[in-house]
Amino acid sequence: MDFLLSIITAQNWGWFVTAFFVLVVAVIAGMMMVTERIEKRQKAEFEQEFTGQWKAVSVEEE
């Protein structure tokens, strides 16, 4: 830990802050891509299972 603290000096701390924010943005973008793929897969599975052929069922038929 002392090594990292010795690297961050008054002259170059801005680079570390910039790198941190770039890393955070990259992680968020990656999570969004993964979430999008999961949603597409779930939507395809839902549409495959339920093809839109809904039929109204009366209480007497149940």
N, CA, C and O atoms as a printed pandas DataFrame, in Angstrom:
     atom_number atom_name residue_name chain_id  residue_number  x_coord  y_coord  z_coord
0              1         N          MET        A               1    0.826   -1.189    0.000
1              2        CA          MET        A               1    0.000    0.000    0.000
2              3         C          MET        A               1    0.867    1.248    0.000
3              4         O          MET        A               1    0.518    2.252   -0.621
4              5         N          ASP        A               2    1.998    1.188    0.695
5              6        CA          ASP        A               2    2.900    2.344    0.709
6              7         C          ASP        A               2    3.443    2.624   -0.684
7              8         O          ASP        A               2    3.701    3.773   -1.042
8              9         N          PHE        A               3    3.615    1.551   -1.472
9             10        CA          PHE        A               3    4.111    1.740   -2.837
10            11         C          PHE        A               3    3.124    2.568   -3.657
11            12         O          PHE        A               3    3.517    3.491   -4.371
12            13         N          LEU        A               4    1.846    2.229   -3.549
13            14        CA          LEU        A               4    0.835    2.988   -4.292
14            15         C          LEU        A               4    0.769    4.431   -3.818
15            16         O          LEU        A               4    0.647    5.349   -4.629
16            17         N          LEU        A               5    0.850    4.631   -2.523
17            18        CA          LEU        A               5    0.799    5.996   -2.004
18            19         C          LEU        A               5    2.031    6.796   -2.402
19            20         O          LEU        A               5    1.949    8.012   -2.572
20            21         N          SER        A               6    3.160    6.136   -2.550
21            22        CA          SER        A               6    4.366    6.857   -2.957
22            23         C          SER        A               6    4.322    7.222   -4.438
23            24         O          SER        A               6    4.961    8.188   -4.854
24            25         N          ILE        A               7    3.570    6.455   -5.243
25            26        CA          ILE        A               7    3.446    6.775   -6.670
26            27         C          ILE        A               7    2.568    8.009   -6.861
27            28         O          ILE        A               7    2.847    8.851   -7.714
28            29         N          ILE        A               8    1.508    8.110   -6.064
29            30        CA          ILE        A               8    0.572    9.226   -6.204
30            31         C          ILE        A               8    1.185   10.451   -5.537
31            32         O          ILE        A               8    1.183   10.589   -4.314
32            33         N          THR        A               9    1.697   11.318   -6.365
33            34        CA          THR        A               9    2.297   12.554   -5.857
34            35         C          THR        A               9    1.420   13.731   -6.253
35            36         O          THR        A               9    0.412   13.564   -6.940
36            37         N          ALA        A              10    1.802   14.896   -5.823
37            38        CA          ALA        A              10    1.025   16.099   -6.138
38            39         C          ALA        A              10    1.016   16.370   -7.639
39            40         O          ALA        A              10    0.092   17.010   -8.143
40            41         N          GLN        A              11    2.024   15.896   -8.355
41            42        CA          GLN        A              11    2.114   16.165   -9.784
42            43         C          GLN        A              11    1.227   15.238  -10.616
43            44         O          GLN        A              11    0.726   15.653  -11.661
44            45         N          ASN        A              12    1.026   14.013  -10.186
45            46        CA          ASN        A              12    0.336   13.061  -11.061
46            47         C          ASN        A              12   -0.937   12.467  -10.462
47            48         O          ASN        A              12   -1.403   11.436  -10.947
48            49         N          TRP        A              13   -1.502   13.062   -9.452
49            50        CA          TRP        A              13   -2.717   12.494   -8.875
50            51         C          TRP        A              13   -3.893   12.610   -9.836
51            52         O          TRP        A              13   -4.815   11.796   -9.788
52            53         N          GLY        A              14   -3.870   13.608  -10.703
53            54        CA          GLY        A              14   -4.954   13.788  -11.671
54            55         C          GLY        A              14   -5.082   12.613  -12.620
55            56         O          GLY        A              14   -6.192   12.255  -13.016
56            57         N          TRP        A              15   -3.965   12.007  -12.991
57            58        CA          TRP        A              15   -4.003   10.839  -13.877
58            59         C          TRP        A              15   -4.699    9.664  -13.200
59            60         O          TRP        A              15   -5.429    8.909  -13.843
60            61         N          PHE        A              16   -4.470    9.519  -11.916
61            62        CA          PHE        A              16   -5.115    8.417  -11.207
62            63         C          PHE        A              16   -6.620    8.638  -11.086
63            64         O          PHE        A              16   -7.401    7.693  -11.196
64            65         N          VAL        A              17   -7.024    9.879  -10.862
65            66        CA          VAL        A              17   -8.455   10.184  -10.798
66            67         C          VAL        A              17   -9.097    9.932  -12.158
67            68         O          VAL        A              17  -10.182    9.356  -12.241
68            69         N          THR        A              18   -8.427   10.363  -13.221
69            70        CA          THR        A              18   -8.936   10.148  -14.576
70            71         C          THR        A              18   -9.043    8.654  -14.883
71            72         O          THR        A              18  -10.051    8.199  -15.424
72            73         N          ALA        A              19   -8.013    7.901  -14.542
73            74        CA          ALA        A              19   -8.024    6.456  -14.788
74            75         C          ALA        A              19   -9.153    5.785  -14.002
75            76         O          ALA        A              19   -9.797    4.864  -14.504
76            77         N          PHE        A              20   -9.390    6.241  -12.782
77            78        CA          PHE        A              20  -10.464    5.676  -11.970
78            79         C          PHE        A              20  -11.820    5.904  -12.629
79            80         O          PHE        A              20  -12.628    4.980  -12.721
80            81         N          PHE        A              21  -12.074    7.127  -13.088
81            82        CA          PHE        A              21  -13.358    7.412  -13.718
82            83         C          PHE        A              21  -13.513    6.667  -15.038
83            84         O          PHE        A              21  -14.611    6.213  -15.359
84            85         N          VAL        A              22  -12.448    6.534  -15.802
85            86        CA          VAL        A              22  -12.515    5.768  -17.049
86            87         C          VAL        A              22  -12.826    4.307  -16.738
87            88         O          VAL        A              22  -13.615    3.674  -17.440
88            89         N          LEU        A              23  -12.212    3.779  -15.698
89            90        CA          LEU        A              23  -12.474    2.400  -15.295
90            91         C          LEU        A              23  -13.931    2.219  -14.872
91            92         O          LEU        A              23  -14.565    1.229  -15.238
92            93         N          VAL        A              24  -14.459    3.162  -14.110
93            94        CA          VAL        A              24  -15.852    3.083  -13.667
94            95         C          VAL        A              24  -16.793    3.119  -14.867
95            96         O          VAL        A              24  -17.741    2.336  -14.933
96            97         N          VAL        A              25  -16.540    4.017  -15.815
97            98        CA          VAL        A              25  -17.384    4.114  -17.009
98            99         C          VAL        A              25  -17.309    2.820  -17.821
99           100         O          VAL        A              25  -18.328    2.352  -18.328
100          101         N          ALA        A              26  -16.125    2.241  -17.949
101          102        CA          ALA        A              26  -15.969    0.998  -18.703
102          103         C          ALA        A              26  -16.727   -0.148  -18.034
103          104         O          ALA        A              26  -17.363   -0.951  -18.715
104          105         N          VAL        A              27  -16.662   -0.225  -16.723
105          106        CA          VAL        A              27  -17.374   -1.288  -16.005
106          107         C          VAL        A              27  -18.882   -1.118  -16.165
107          108         O          VAL        A              27  -19.597   -2.096  -16.385
108          109         N          ILE        A              28  -19.366    0.112  -16.055
109          110        CA          ILE        A              28  -20.805    0.356  -16.217
110          111         C          ILE        A              28  -21.249    0.007  -17.637
111          112         O          ILE        A              28  -22.306   -0.597  -17.821
112          113         N          ALA        A              29  -20.456    0.378  -18.639
113          114        CA          ALA        A              29  -20.802    0.055  -20.026
114          115         C          ALA        A              29  -20.841   -1.461  -20.230
115          116         O          ALA        A              29  -21.740   -1.972  -20.898
116          117         N          GLY        A              30  -19.890   -2.170  -19.667
117          118        CA          GLY        A              30  -19.881   -3.628  -19.768
118          119         C          GLY        A              30  -21.094   -4.253  -19.110
119          120         O          GLY        A              30  -21.687   -5.187  -19.650
120          121         N          MET        A              31  -21.467   -3.742  -17.942
121          122        CA          MET        A              31  -22.649   -4.260  -17.259
122          123         C          MET        A              31  -23.910   -3.983  -18.068
123          124         O          MET        A              31  -24.819   -4.812  -18.099
124          125         N          MET        A              32  -23.974   -2.829  -18.723
125          126        CA          MET        A              32  -25.138   -2.511  -19.552
126          127         C          MET        A              32  -25.229   -3.457  -20.744
127          128         O          MET        A              32  -26.326   -3.876  -21.114
128          129         N          MET        A              33  -24.096   -3.800  -21.348
129          130        CA          MET        A              33  -24.105   -4.727  -22.484
130          131         C          MET        A              33  -24.567   -6.116  -22.051
131          132         O          MET        A              33  -25.350   -6.762  -22.746
132          133         N          VAL        A              34  -24.080   -6.564  -20.907
133          134        CA          VAL        A              34  -24.488   -7.878  -20.407
134          135         C          VAL        A              34  -25.979   -7.885  -20.102
135          136         O          VAL        A              34  -26.678   -8.844  -20.429
136          137         N          THR        A              35  -26.466   -6.821  -19.477
137          138        CA          THR        A              35  -27.890   -6.724  -19.156
138          139         C          THR        A              35  -28.733   -6.725  -20.424
139          140         O          THR        A              35  -29.791   -7.353  -20.464
140          141         N          GLU        A              36  -28.276   -6.028  -21.456
141          142        CA          GLU        A              36  -29.017   -5.988  -22.719
142          143         C          GLU        A              36  -29.124   -7.380  -23.336
143          144         O          GLU        A              36  -30.182   -7.762  -23.835
144          145         N          ARG        A              37  -28.030   -8.132  -23.301
145          146        CA          ARG        A              37  -28.062   -9.487  -23.858
146          147         C          ARG        A              37  -29.005  -10.389  -23.071
147          148         O          ARG        A              37  -29.731  -11.197  -23.651
148          149         N          ILE        A              38  -28.990  -10.248  -21.752
149          150        CA          ILE        A              38  -29.891  -11.052  -20.919
150          151         C          ILE        A              38  -31.341  -10.709  -21.233
151          152         O          ILE        A              38  -32.182  -11.600  -21.352
152          153         N          GLU        A              39  -31.636   -9.405  -21.367
153          154        CA          GLU        A              39  -33.005   -8.994  -21.673
154          155         C          GLU        A              39  -33.450   -9.509  -23.035
155          156         O          GLU        A              39  -34.594   -9.938  -23.183
156          157         N          LYS        A              40  -32.576   -9.474  -24.028
157          158        CA          LYS        A              40  -32.926   -9.994  -25.354
158          159         C          LYS        A              40  -33.224  -11.482  -25.288
159          160         O          LYS        A              40  -34.177  -11.957  -25.906
160          161         N          ARG        A              41  -32.410  -12.218  -24.542
161          162        CA          ARG        A              41  -32.620  -13.658  -24.419
162          163         C          ARG        A              41  -33.940  -13.946  -23.714
163          164         O          ARG        A              41  -34.693  -14.821  -24.141
164          165         N          GLN        A              42  -34.224  -13.217  -22.639
165          166        CA          GLN        A              42  -35.475  -13.429  -21.923
166          167         C          GLN        A              42  -36.679  -13.062  -22.786
167          168         O          GLN        A              42  -37.704  -13.742  -22.742
168          169         N          LYS        A              43  -36.561  -11.999  -23.563
169          170        CA          LYS        A              43  -37.662  -11.601  -24.444
170          171         C          LYS        A              43  -37.909  -12.672  -25.502
171          172         O          LYS        A              43  -39.058  -13.000  -25.796
172          173         N          ALA        A              44  -36.834  -13.221  -26.076
173          174        CA          ALA        A              44  -36.988  -14.269  -27.084
174          175         C          ALA        A              44  -37.637  -15.509  -26.478
175          176         O          ALA        A              44  -38.500  -16.125  -27.103
176          177         N          GLU        A              45  -37.228  -15.878  -25.262
177          178        CA          GLU        A              45  -37.835  -17.033  -24.607
178          179         C          GLU        A              45  -39.311  -16.782  -24.317
179          180         O          GLU        A              45  -40.142  -17.673  -24.488
180          181         N          PHE        A              46  -39.633  -15.572  -23.879
181          182        CA          PHE        A              46  -41.031  -15.239  -23.589
182          183         C          PHE        A              46  -41.872  -15.295  -24.852
183          184         O          PHE        A              46  -42.969  -15.852  -24.845
184          185         N          GLU        A              47  -41.362  -14.719  -25.940
185          186        CA          GLU        A              47  -42.111  -14.719  -27.194
186          187         C          GLU        A              47  -42.250  -16.122  -27.764
187          188         O          GLU        A              47  -43.246  -16.431  -28.417
188          189         N          GLN        A              48  -41.263  -16.971  -27.522
189          190        CA          GLN        A              48  -41.351  -18.350  -28.002
190          191         C          GLN        A              48  -42.416  -19.111  -27.206
191          192         O          GLN        A              48  -43.167  -19.909  -27.766
192          193         N          GLU        A              49  -42.469  -18.859  -25.912
193          194        CA          GLU        A              49  -43.427  -19.578  -25.076
194          195         C          GLU        A              49  -44.845  -19.050  -25.268
195          196         O          GLU        A              49  -45.795  -19.829  -25.341
196          197         N          PHE        A              50  -44.986  -17.745  -25.349
197          198        CA          PHE        A              50  -46.297  -17.124  -25.504
198          199         C          PHE        A              50  -46.336  -16.455  -26.873
199          200         O          PHE        A              50  -45.776  -15.375  -27.061
200          201         N          THR        A              51  -46.992  -17.095  -27.812
201          202        CA          THR        A              51  -46.997  -16.597  -29.193
202          203         C          THR        A              51  -48.089  -15.577  -29.440
203          204         O          THR        A              51  -48.331  -15.209  -30.590
204          205         N          GLY        A              52  -48.746  -15.115  -28.411
205          206        CA          GLY        A              52  -49.774  -14.107  -28.584
206          207         C          GLY        A              52  -51.150  -14.681  -28.825
207          208         O          GLY        A              52  -52.081  -13.940  -29.140
208          209         N          GLN        A              53  -51.297  -15.974  -28.686
209          210        CA          GLN        A              53  -52.593  -16.608  -28.921
210          211         C          GLN        A              53  -53.325  -16.752  -27.592
211          212         O          GLN        A              53  -53.486  -17.852  -27.063
212          213         N          TRP        A              54  -53.755  -15.628  -27.078
213          214        CA          TRP        A              54  -54.466  -15.637  -25.808
214          215         C          TRP        A              54  -55.942  -15.900  -26.061
215          216         O          TRP        A              54  -56.515  -15.426  -27.042
216          217         N          LYS        A              55  -56.534  -16.648  -25.176
217          218        CA          LYS        A              55  -57.955  -16.957  -25.293
218          219         C          LYS        A              55  -58.617  -16.602  -23.967
219          220         O          LYS        A              55  -58.166  -17.013  -22.898
220          221         N          ALA        A              56  -59.675  -15.845  -24.059
221          222        CA          ALA        A              56  -60.404  -15.483  -22.846
222          223         C          ALA        A              56  -61.115  -16.711  -22.302
223          224         O          ALA        A              56  -61.784  -17.432  -23.043
224          225         N          VAL        A              57  -60.968  -16.942  -21.022
225          226        CA          VAL        A              57  -61.595  -18.094  -20.378
226          227         C          VAL        A              57  -62.620  -17.569  -19.388
227          228         O          VAL        A              57  -62.317  -16.739  -18.530
228          229         N          SER        A              58  -63.824  -18.064  -19.526
229          230        CA          SER        A              58  -64.865  -17.634  -18.592
230          231         C          SER        A              58  -64.725  -18.395  -17.282
231          232         O          SER        A              58  -64.012  -19.395  -17.206
232          233         N          VAL        A              59  -65.397  -17.922  -16.276
233          234        CA          VAL        A              59  -65.323  -18.555  -14.964
234          235         C          VAL        A              59  -65.915  -19.955  -15.010
235          236         O          VAL        A              59  -65.439  -20.847  -14.308
236          237         N          GLU        A              60  -66.943  -20.163  -15.821
237          238        CA          GLU        A              60  -67.588  -21.472  -15.898
238          239         C          GLU        A              60  -66.667  -22.528  -16.506
239          240         O          GLU        A              60  -66.747  -23.703  -16.145
240          241         N          GLU        A              61  -65.788  -22.115  -17.432
241          242        CA          GLU        A              61  -64.901  -23.078  -18.088
242          243         C          GLU        A              61  -63.795  -23.549  -17.157
243          244         O          GLU        A              61  -63.266  -24.646  -17.335
244          245         N          GLU        A              62  -63.446  -22.758  -16.191
245          246        CA          GLU        A              62  -62.390  -23.157  -15.254
246          247         C          GLU        A              62  -62.953  -24.185  -14.334
247          248         O          GLU        A              62  -62.249  -24.675  -13.452
